[in-house]
Amino acid sequence: MKHIPRKATTHVNQNEGLIFEKSSAGKAAWRLPPLDVPEVDTAKLLGAADRKDLGHMPEVSEIEIIRHFTRLSTWNYAIDLGMYPLGSCTMKYNPRVNEVVSRLDGLANGHPYQPEKISQGALRILKTLSDCLIEITGMDAITLQPAAGAHGEFTGLLLVRAYHQSKGHARKKILIPDSAHGTNPATAATVGYAVENLKSNPQGMVDVAALASQMNEDVAALMLTNPNTLGVFEHEIHKIADIMHAKGGLLYMDGANMNALVGKVRPGDFGVDVMHLNLHKTFSTPHGGGGPGSGPVAVKKILEPYLPTPVVIAKSDGTLGFEYDRPQSVGRVRAFYGNFGMFVRALAYTLANGPDGLRQTTEDAVLNANYIRKGLEGVYDLPYPTPSMHEVVFSDKLQAKKGVKTMDIAKRLIDYGFHPYTTAFPLIVPGALMIEPTESESKEEMDLFIDAMKSIAEEVEEDPEMVLAAPHTTRVSRLDEVAAARKPVLRWKPS
Ligand SMILES: *Cc1c(COP(=O)(O)O)cnc(C)c1O
């Protein structure tokens, strides 16, 4: 199949207006049947809360309101529109079968206060998903409660702390590589640990000699991402685990990058003691605005007594139930049992793929990242030539000579119909372009992406000013991202 290149423009199609500007008196998008009950005096009923003047409300027809909201929905980007190569985030397709299963009446209408006796199906889902994830990670036990990856990290370190306290020696430090995701040091600090930075070696991996010299009896754990945030597999992971264990420390694995490992290797087999999974990354549940997230934490036997309660257990009468009486537990970390709807989706994904399908998924994700790497090598600088797993990290070194940075290239990519890659992370790569296609993308879509990236590199040579002013096709161009997060404007007000 020959692909039609996506052409970028520098022109916005201004076919929209505010719904308030479309208003004209007397129009309505609704029609009610005649009143068949006695009319009430709303002033009497509502007192001071009664409002006769509804202010400046738009009056529009049904088709106008439908067009308005449908148009707004197209101003955002989604995995359902095209490739979403946001590195480290594993923005894979959310299969529709997951949605169908999660809407089954018995699951969608279940209530957390329902008696266990009539919750056996829901409990079976918690148990089966737990068993699958334990098998996939090679660990011994799991909690599904945490609501996201960062919350999983927090829960995991609470377990680490409880473990060391039970040994009578509360250690003070957590070691974290300089390539780590920002949530890792933030989590360690939140749990009350001091963070000690570990420098990466020239291949972008943990410097094992440096680790050996930094490891001592004051270190509670090493938080390690594998493959790390450069998309590189830490192949000395066994040595790393041995160094930690020899001095009584634990190995925490940030499992955000499990999309490179599922069905191939198991963290439990390479010495990991505790790890989180991101169901909204690896296990295809919606990510971002479509959430909520889910960050199960899997552990080895030594940490099992500290897991949050309640824990799903098989009772002596053959039914499933919740166990609350666990004296060493760190307690609850989330209301009820976690984000149940996500467990249904993740289990649907896992069972639909099966062991061979999950392995194939991993292989395709790695193949896709390497296809993009080959397509863009030479066009963009590759700071670490170490083999890539499920994502590849370039830098803007070549384009920076023209004054164009990773953020500018990412903004121009929007004009080509793609969501940007991850910019400026990991921190050990100045001007990083972090690209993760996931297994969801076809060769055709990746070819379009590679063409777009090559085309932008040419534009940088010929007309850097145009790239610096991108995006040109969006309703708003460059936003103040800090103000947008800190002081969001969520409501239109008449001026
Ligand atoms: C996404 C991510 C996290 C945090 O996970 P959330 O679910 O967003 O809280 C942590 N570490 C890495 C490497 C990640 O990519």
The ligand as an SDF file (V2000), in Angstrom:
LIG
                    3D

 15 15  0  0  0  0  0  0  0  0999 V2000
    4.4430    7.1710   33.5620 C   0  0  0  0  0  0  0  0  0  0  0  0
    5.6360    6.9340   34.3940 C   0  0  0  0  0  0  0  0  0  0  0  0
    5.5690    7.0090   35.7950 C   0  0  0  0  0  0  0  0  0  0  0  0
    4.3480    7.5250   36.5470 C   0  0  0  0  0  0  0  0  0  0  0  0
    3.1820    6.8320   36.2740 O   0  0  0  0  0  0  0  0  0  0  0  0
    1.7490    7.5430   36.4040 P   0  0  0  0  0  0  0  0  0  0  0  0
    0.8080    6.4160   36.1570 O   0  0  0  0  0  0  0  0  0  0  0  0
    1.7140    8.6100   35.3780 O   0  0  0  0  0  0  0  0  0  0  0  0
    1.6390    8.0860   37.7930 O   0  0  0  0  0  0  0  0  0  0  0  0
    6.6960    6.6630   36.5130 C   0  0  0  0  0  0  0  0  0  0  0  0
    7.8270    6.2950   35.9060 N   0  0  0  0  0  0  0  0  0  0  0  0
    7.9360    6.2260   34.5570 C   0  0  0  0  0  0  0  0  0  0  0  0
    9.2380    5.7860   33.9260 C   0  0  0  0  0  0  0  0  0  0  0  0
    6.8450    6.5550   33.7450 C   0  0  0  0  0  0  0  0  0  0  0  0
    6.9500    6.5180   32.4200 O   0  0  0  0  0  0  0  0  0  0  0  0
  1  2  1  0
  2  3  1  0
  2 14  2  0
  3  4  1  0
  3 10  2  0
  4  5  1  0
  5  6  1  0
  6  7  2  0
  6  8  1  0
  6  9  1  0
 10 11  1  0
 11 12  2  0
 12 13  1  0
 12 14  1  0
 14 15  1  0
M  END
$$$$
